[in-house]
Amino acid sequence: MRLQSSLLVPALLACGLGVVQALSSSPCASGYCLSVPANAAVQGAVRGPITPTRDPEMEQQSLKSLEAARFYFTKRKPGKDDPNAAGRLKAVEDRLREIADTYPQFSKIDQVYYLLGEVYLRSGDREEASKFFSVVVNEFKDSENFRDAKKRLDELQAQPTKKAEDKDSKKEGKKEN
């Protein structure tokens, strides 16, 4: 029995892998030979790519920037008396922000957000740190930094901010007078 080539493709899509394997062992249909590996799976027409396509050049550039930022953040910790401490943190922040702004599809963007949270925490900006730790906790549940970000976020939420402490101390001062 020979199939017409115009019927071959719809028949394969409708019937699935069993028909594909059966037809692949049959003689060529209308001069077209069908060659399908036995372990091939039929995908639906609606299915798209599982992961977004990434630009290999941007991926490599972002990875190098992340490694440099991580190096300057962890290995070159400034001393307490270092006048360039704020400048180094600013440089790390700028590099990480550049990655997040120019290439948000970066495969390690969760690490970028976590490190940004650490940078802001070290510089004393608890509100910004909390924002970036929240992004890691809410959007990257499979991240290797999830537990650390959750821990930092819980610590930040447990500690009152300076503004809240100042308001409380002013209220207490007014009550004593």
DRENPA-3360 file (N, C-alpha, C; in nm, 2 decimals, always signed):
BEGIN
1 = MRLQSSLL = +0.08/-0.12/+0.00/+0.00/+0.00/+0.00/+0.09/+0.12/+0.00 ~ +0.07/+0.21/-0.09/+0.15/+0.33/-0.10/+0.06/+0.45/-0.06 ~ +0.12/+0.54/+0.02/+0.06/+0.67/+0.06/+0.10/+0.78/-0.03 ~ +0.01/+0.88/-0.05/+0.05/+1.00/-0.12/+0.13/+1.09/-0.03 ~ +0.22/+1.16/-0.08/+0.31/+1.25/+0.01/+0.22/+1.35/+0.08 ~ +0.12/+1.40/+0.02/+0.03/+1.50/+0.08/-0.04/+1.45/+0.20 ~ -0.07/+1.32/+0.21/-0.13/+1.26/+0.32/-0.04/+1.21/+0.43 ~ +0.09/+1.20/+0.39/+0.19/+1.14/+0.48/+0.21/+1.23/+0.61;
9 = VPALLACG = +0.23/+1.36/+0.59/+0.26/+1.44/+0.71/+0.14/+1.45/+0.80 ~ +0.02/+1.48/+0.76/-0.10/+1.49/+0.85/-0.12/+1.35/+0.92 ~ -0.10/+1.24/+0.85/-0.12/+1.11/+0.91/-0.02/+1.09/+1.02 ~ +0.10/+1.13/+1.00/+0.21/+1.12/+1.10/+0.17/+1.20/+1.22 ~ +0.13/+1.32/+1.20/+0.10/+1.41/+1.32/-0.02/+1.36/+1.39 ~ -0.12/+1.30/+1.32/-0.24/+1.26/+1.39/-0.22/+1.13/+1.46 ~ -0.14/+1.04/+1.41/-0.13/+0.91/+1.47/-0.02/+0.89/+1.57 ~ +0.08/+0.98/+1.56/+0.19/+0.97/+1.66/+0.30/+0.88/+1.62;
17 = LGVVQALS = +0.38/+0.84/+1.72/+0.50/+0.77/+1.71/+0.49/+0.63/+1.65 ~ +0.38/+0.56/+1.69/+0.36/+0.43/+1.65/+0.35/+0.42/+1.50 ~ +0.28/+0.51/+1.43/+0.27/+0.51/+1.29/+0.40/+0.55/+1.22 ~ +0.47/+0.64/+1.29/+0.60/+0.69/+1.24/+0.69/+0.57/+1.23 ~ +0.70/+0.49/+1.33/+0.79/+0.37/+1.33/+0.74/+0.27/+1.22 ~ +0.61/+0.25/+1.21/+0.56/+0.15/+1.11/+0.59/+0.20/+0.97 ~ +0.57/+0.33/+0.94/+0.60/+0.38/+0.81/+0.74/+0.39/+0.78 ~ +0.83/+0.41/+0.88/+0.97/+0.42/+0.85/+1.03/+0.29/+0.80;
25 = SSPCASGY = +0.97/+0.18/+0.83/+1.02/+0.05/+0.79/+0.96/+0.01/+0.65 ~ +0.85/+0.08/+0.61/+0.79/+0.05/+0.48/+0.87/+0.11/+0.37 ~ +0.84/+0.07/+0.24/+0.91/+0.13/+0.13/+0.87/+0.27/+0.11 ~ +0.95/+0.34/+0.03/+0.93/+0.48/+0.01/+0.79/+0.51/-0.05 ~ +0.73/+0.62/-0.01/+0.60/+0.66/-0.06/+0.62/+0.77/-0.16 ~ +0.57/+0.74/-0.28/+0.58/+0.84/-0.39/+0.72/+0.90/-0.41 ~ +0.82/+0.82/-0.39/+0.95/+0.87/-0.41/+1.01/+0.94/-0.29 ~ +0.94/+0.96/-0.18/+0.99/+1.02/-0.06/+1.01/+0.92/+0.04;
33 = CLSVPANA = +1.13/+0.91/+0.09/+1.16/+0.81/+0.20/+1.14/+0.88/+0.33 ~ +1.09/+0.81/+0.43/+1.06/+0.86/+0.56/+1.17/+0.80/+0.65 ~ +1.24/+0.88/+0.71/+1.35/+0.83/+0.80/+1.33/+0.90/+0.94 ~ +1.28/+0.83/+1.04/+1.26/+0.89/+1.17/+1.33/+0.80/+1.27 ~ +1.41/+0.86/+1.36/+1.47/+0.78/+1.47/+1.36/+0.71/+1.56 ~ +1.39/+0.60/+1.61/+1.29/+0.52/+1.69/+1.27/+0.60/+1.82 ~ +1.36/+0.68/+1.87/+1.34/+0.74/+2.00/+1.28/+0.89/+1.98 ~ +1.24/+0.92/+1.86/+1.19/+1.06/+1.84/+1.05/+1.07/+1.89;
41 = AVQGAVRG = +1.02/+1.19/+1.95/+0.89/+1.21/+2.00/+0.82/+1.32/+1.92 ~ +0.69/+1.30/+1.90/+0.61/+1.39/+1.82/+0.57/+1.51/+1.92 ~ +0.60/+1.63/+1.88/+0.56/+1.75/+1.95/+0.44/+1.81/+1.89 ~ +0.36/+1.87/+1.97/+0.24/+1.94/+1.92/+0.28/+2.07/+1.85 ~ +0.19/+2.12/+1.76/+0.22/+2.24/+1.69/+0.22/+2.36/+1.78 ~ +0.15/+2.35/+1.90/+0.14/+2.47/+1.99/+0.27/+2.48/+2.07 ~ +0.34/+2.38/+2.09/+0.46/+2.38/+2.18/+0.56/+2.47/+2.11 ~ +0.62/+2.56/+2.19/+0.73/+2.64/+2.15/+0.85/+2.59/+2.22;
49 = PITPTRDP = +0.96/+2.67/+2.21/+1.08/+2.63/+2.28/+1.06/+2.64/+2.43 ~ +1.12/+2.55/+2.50/+1.11/+2.54/+2.64/+1.18/+2.66/+2.71 ~ +1.29/+2.69/+2.67/+1.37/+2.80/+2.73/+1.39/+2.91/+2.62 ~ +1.39/+3.03/+2.67/+1.41/+3.14/+2.57/+1.55/+3.13/+2.51 ~ +1.56/+3.16/+2.38/+1.69/+3.16/+2.32/+1.78/+3.27/+2.37 ~ +1.90/+3.24/+2.39/+2.00/+3.33/+2.45/+2.11/+3.36/+2.35 ~ +2.15/+3.48/+2.35/+2.26/+3.53/+2.26/+2.39/+3.48/+2.33 ~ +2.47/+3.39/+2.26/+2.59/+3.33/+2.32/+2.69/+3.44/+2.36;
57 = EMEQQSLK = +2.70/+3.54/+2.27/+2.80/+3.65/+2.29/+2.76/+3.73/+2.42 ~ +2.64/+3.77/+2.43/+2.59/+3.84/+2.55/+2.60/+3.76/+2.67 ~ +2.57/+3.63/+2.66/+2.58/+3.54/+2.77/+2.72/+3.54/+2.83 ~ +2.82/+3.52/+2.74/+2.96/+3.52/+2.78/+3.00/+3.65/+2.84 ~ +2.96/+3.76/+2.78/+3.00/+3.89/+2.83/+2.94/+3.92/+2.97 ~ +2.81/+3.88/+2.98/+2.75/+3.89/+3.11/+2.81/+3.81/+3.22 ~ +2.85/+3.69/+3.18/+2.92/+3.60/+3.28/+3.05/+3.66/+3.32 ~ +3.13/+3.71/+3.23/+3.25/+3.78/+3.27/+3.23/+3.90/+3.36;
65 = SLEAARFY = +3.13/+3.97/+3.33/+3.10/+4.09/+3.42/+3.05/+4.04/+3.56 ~ +2.97/+3.94/+3.56/+2.93/+3.88/+3.69/+3.05/+3.83/+3.77 ~ +3.14/+3.76/+3.71/+3.26/+3.71/+3.78/+3.35/+3.82/+3.83 ~ +3.36/+3.93/+3.75/+3.44/+4.04/+3.79/+3.37/+4.11/+3.91 ~ +3.24/+4.13/+3.91/+3.17/+4.19/+4.02/+3.18/+4.11/+4.14 ~ +3.16/+3.98/+4.13/+3.18/+3.89/+4.24/+3.32/+3.89/+4.30 ~ +3.42/+3.90/+4.22/+3.56/+3.91/+4.26/+3.58/+4.04/+4.35 ~ +3.54/+4.15/+4.29/+3.55/+4.28/+4.37/+3.47/+4.28/+4.49;
73 = FTKRKPGK = +3.36/+4.21/+4.49/+3.27/+4.22/+4.61/+3.32/+4.12/+4.72 ~ +3.37/+4.01/+4.68/+3.41/+3.91/+4.79/+3.56/+3.91/+4.82 ~ +3.65/+3.92/+4.72/+3.79/+3.90/+4.74/+3.86/+4.04/+4.78 ~ +3.80/+4.14/+4.74/+3.87/+4.27/+4.76/+3.78/+4.36/+4.86 ~ +3.74/+4.29/+4.97/+3.66/+4.36/+5.06/+3.74/+4.48/+5.12 ~ +3.68/+4.60/+5.12/+3.75/+4.71/+5.17/+3.76/+4.71/+5.32 ~ +3.87/+4.76/+5.38/+3.88/+4.78/+5.52/+3.79/+4.89/+5.57 ~ +3.78/+4.90/+5.70/+3.69/+5.00/+5.76/+3.75/+5.14/+5.74;
81 = DDPNAAGR = +3.88/+5.15/+5.73/+3.94/+5.28/+5.71/+3.97/+5.32/+5.57 ~ +3.92/+5.23/+5.47/+3.95/+5.25/+5.33/+3.86/+5.36/+5.28 ~ +3.92/+5.47/+5.23/+3.84/+5.58/+5.17/+3.78/+5.54/+5.04 ~ +3.83/+5.43/+4.97/+3.77/+5.39/+4.84/+3.66/+5.29/+4.85 ~ +3.62/+5.26/+4.97/+3.52/+5.15/+4.99/+3.39/+5.18/+4.92 ~ +3.34/+5.30/+4.93/+3.21/+5.33/+4.87/+3.23/+5.33/+4.71 ~ +3.35/+5.37/+4.66/+3.37/+5.36/+4.52/+3.37/+5.22/+4.47 ~ +3.43/+5.13/+4.54/+3.43/+4.99/+4.50/+3.29/+4.93/+4.50;
89 = LKAVEDRL = +3.22/+4.96/+4.60/+3.08/+4.91/+4.60/+3.00/+4.97/+4.49 ~ +3.02/+5.09/+4.46/+2.95/+5.16/+4.35/+2.99/+5.09/+4.21 ~ +3.12/+5.06/+4.20/+3.16/+4.99/+4.08/+3.10/+4.86/+4.06 ~ +3.09/+4.78/+4.17/+3.02/+4.65/+4.17/+2.88/+4.67/+4.13 ~ +2.81/+4.76/+4.20/+2.67/+4.79/+4.17/+2.65/+4.83/+4.02 ~ +2.73/+4.91/+3.97/+2.72/+4.96/+3.83/+2.73/+4.84/+3.73 ~ +2.83/+4.75/+3.76/+2.85/+4.64/+3.67/+2.73/+4.54/+3.68 ~ +2.68/+4.52/+3.80/+2.56/+4.43/+3.81/+2.44/+4.49/+3.75;
97 = REIADTYP = +2.42/+4.62/+3.77/+2.30/+4.69/+3.71/+2.31/+4.69/+3.56 ~ +2.43/+4.70/+3.50/+2.45/+4.69/+3.36/+2.40/+4.55/+3.30 ~ +2.44/+4.45/+3.37/+2.39/+4.31/+3.33/+2.24/+4.31/+3.33 ~ +2.18/+4.35/+3.44/+2.04/+4.34/+3.46/+1.96/+4.42/+3.36 ~ +2.02/+4.54/+3.32/+1.95/+4.63/+3.23/+1.97/+4.59/+3.08 ~ +2.09/+4.54/+3.05/+2.12/+4.52/+2.91/+2.08/+4.37/+2.87 ~ +2.09/+4.28/+2.96/+2.06/+4.14/+2.92/+1.98/+4.07/+3.03 ~ +1.85/+4.10/+3.04/+1.77/+4.04/+3.14/+1.74/+3.89/+3.12;
105 = QFSKIDQV = +1.77/+3.83/+3.01/+1.76/+3.69/+2.98/+1.88/+3.61/+3.03 ~ +1.97/+3.67/+3.09/+2.10/+3.61/+3.13/+2.06/+3.49/+3.22 ~ +2.13/+3.38/+3.19/+2.10/+3.25/+3.26/+2.13/+3.26/+3.41 ~ +2.21/+3.35/+3.45/+2.24/+3.36/+3.59/+2.19/+3.49/+3.65 ~ +2.08/+3.54/+3.60/+2.03/+3.67/+3.65/+1.99/+3.66/+3.79 ~ +1.95/+3.54/+3.84/+1.92/+3.53/+3.98/+2.04/+3.56/+4.07 ~ +2.16/+3.52/+4.03/+2.28/+3.55/+4.10/+2.31/+3.70/+4.10 ~ +2.28/+3.77/+3.98/+2.30/+3.91/+3.97/+2.21/+3.98/+4.07;
113 = YYLLGEVY = +2.08/+3.94/+4.08/+1.99/+4.01/+4.17/+2.03/+3.98/+4.32 ~ +2.07/+3.86/+4.35/+2.12/+3.83/+4.49/+2.24/+3.92/+4.52 ~ +2.33/+3.92/+4.43/+2.45/+4.00/+4.46/+2.42/+4.15/+4.47 ~ +2.33/+4.20/+4.40/+2.29/+4.34/+4.41/+2.23/+4.36/+4.55 ~ +2.15/+4.26/+4.60/+2.09/+4.27/+4.73/+2.20/+4.28/+4.84 ~ +2.31/+4.20/+4.82/+2.42/+4.20/+4.91/+2.50/+4.33/+4.91 ~ +2.51/+4.39/+4.79/+2.58/+4.51/+4.77/+2.51/+4.62/+4.85 ~ +2.37/+4.63/+4.82/+2.29/+4.73/+4.89/+2.29/+4.71/+5.04;
121 = LRSGDREE = +2.29/+4.59/+5.09/+2.29/+4.56/+5.23/+2.42/+4.61/+5.29 ~ +2.53/+4.58/+5.22/+2.66/+4.62/+5.27/+2.68/+4.77/+5.27 ~ +2.61/+4.84/+5.18/+2.62/+4.99/+5.17/+2.52/+5.05/+5.26 ~ +2.43/+4.97/+5.32/+2.34/+5.03/+5.42/+2.20/+5.07/+5.37 ~ +2.18/+5.04/+5.24/+2.05/+5.07/+5.18/+1.96/+4.95/+5.19 ~ +1.90/+4.93/+5.31/+1.82/+4.81/+5.34/+1.69/+4.80/+5.25 ~ +1.64/+4.91/+5.21/+1.52/+4.91/+5.13/+1.55/+4.85/+4.99 ~ +1.65/+4.89/+4.93/+1.69/+4.84/+4.80/+1.74/+4.69/+4.81;
129 = ASKFFSVV = +1.81/+4.66/+4.92/+1.85/+4.52/+4.94/+1.73/+4.43/+4.95 ~ +1.63/+4.47/+5.03/+1.51/+4.40/+5.04/+1.44/+4.38/+4.91 ~ +1.44/+4.48/+4.83/+1.38/+4.47/+4.69/+1.44/+4.36/+4.61 ~ +1.57/+4.35/+4.61/+1.64/+4.25/+4.52/+1.63/+4.11/+4.58 ~ +1.64/+4.10/+4.72/+1.62/+3.97/+4.78/+1.48/+3.92/+4.75 ~ +1.38/+4.01/+4.75/+1.24/+3.97/+4.72/+1.23/+3.91/+4.58 ~ +1.30/+3.98/+4.49/+1.30/+3.93/+4.35/+1.35/+3.79/+4.34 ~ +1.46/+3.76/+4.41/+1.51/+3.62/+4.40/+1.42/+3.52/+4.47;
137 = VNEFKDSE = +1.36/+3.56/+4.58/+1.27/+3.47/+4.65/+1.14/+3.45/+4.57 ~ +1.08/+3.55/+4.51/+0.95/+3.54/+4.44/+0.96/+3.48/+4.30 ~ +1.07/+3.51/+4.23/+1.08/+3.47/+4.09/+1.17/+3.36/+4.06 ~ +1.26/+3.32/+4.15/+1.36/+3.22/+4.12/+1.37/+3.12/+4.24 ~ +1.26/+3.04/+4.25/+1.25/+2.95/+4.36/+1.34/+2.83/+4.35 ~ +1.40/+2.81/+4.23/+1.49/+2.70/+4.21/+1.64/+2.75/+4.21 ~ +1.66/+2.87/+4.25/+1.79/+2.93/+4.25/+1.87/+2.87/+4.36 ~ +2.00/+2.86/+4.34/+2.09/+2.82/+4.44/+2.10/+2.92/+4.55;
145 = NFRDAKKR = +2.06/+3.05/+4.52/+2.07/+3.16/+4.62/+1.93/+3.18/+4.69 ~ +1.84/+3.09/+4.67/+1.70/+3.11/+4.72/+1.70/+3.11/+4.87 ~ +1.77/+3.01/+4.93/+1.77/+3.00/+5.08/+1.84/+3.12/+5.14 ~ +1.95/+3.16/+5.09/+2.03/+3.28/+5.14/+1.95/+3.40/+5.13 ~ +1.88/+3.42/+5.01/+1.80/+3.54/+4.99/+1.68/+3.54/+5.09 ~ +1.62/+3.43/+5.11/+1.51/+3.42/+5.20/+1.55/+3.45/+5.34 ~ +1.67/+3.40/+5.38/+1.72/+3.43/+5.51/+1.75/+3.58/+5.53 ~ +1.82/+3.64/+5.43/+1.85/+3.78/+5.44/+1.72/+3.87/+5.44;
153 = LDELQAQP = +1.62/+3.83/+5.36/+1.49/+3.90/+5.36/+1.42/+3.89/+5.49 ~ +1.42/+3.77/+5.55/+1.36/+3.76/+5.69/+1.43/+3.84/+5.79 ~ +1.57/+3.85/+5.78/+1.65/+3.93/+5.87/+1.61/+4.08/+5.86 ~ +1.60/+4.12/+5.73/+1.57/+4.26/+5.71/+1.43/+4.30/+5.76 ~ +1.34/+4.21/+5.74/+1.20/+4.23/+5.78/+1.19/+4.23/+5.93 ~ +1.27/+4.15/+6.00/+1.27/+4.13/+6.14/+1.33/+4.26/+6.21 ~ +1.43/+4.32/+6.15/+1.49/+4.43/+6.21/+1.42/+4.56/+6.17 ~ +1.38/+4.64/+6.27/+1.32/+4.77/+6.24/+1.42/+4.86/+6.17;
161 = TKKAEDKD = +1.37/+4.94/+6.08/+1.45/+5.03/+6.00/+1.49/+5.15/+6.09 ~ +1.58/+5.23/+6.05/+1.63/+5.35/+6.13/+1.51/+5.45/+6.14 ~ +1.44/+5.46/+6.03/+1.33/+5.56/+6.03/+1.22/+5.52/+6.14 ~ +1.19/+5.39/+6.15/+1.09/+5.34/+6.24/+1.15/+5.36/+6.39 ~ +1.28/+5.34/+6.40/+1.34/+5.36/+6.54/+1.34/+5.50/+6.58 ~ +1.37/+5.59/+6.48/+1.37/+5.74/+6.51/+1.23/+5.78/+6.55 ~ +1.12/+5.73/+6.48/+0.99/+5.77/+6.51/+0.95/+5.72/+6.65 ~ +0.99/+5.60/+6.68/+0.96/+5.54/+6.81/+1.03/+5.62/+6.92;
169 = SKKEGKKE = +1.15/+5.66/+6.90/+1.23/+5.74/+7.00/+1.17/+5.88/+7.02 ~ +1.12/+5.94/+6.91/+1.06/+6.07/+6.92/+0.93/+6.06/+7.00 ~ +0.85/+5.95/+6.98/+0.72/+5.94/+7.05/+0.75/+5.92/+7.20 ~ +0.85/+5.84/+7.23/+0.88/+5.82/+7.37/+0.93/+5.95/+7.44 ~ +1.01/+6.03/+7.36/+1.05/+6.16/+7.41/+0.94/+6.25/+7.44 ~ +0.84/+6.25/+7.36/+0.72/+6.34/+7.38/+0.64/+6.29/+7.50 ~ +0.63/+6.16/+7.52/+0.55/+6.11/+7.63/+0.61/+6.14/+7.76 ~ +0.74/+6.14/+7.77/+0.82/+6.17/+7.89/+0.80/+6.31/+7.93;
177 = N = +0.78/+6.40/+7.84/+0.77/+6.55/+7.86/+0.64/+6.58/+7.91;
% end
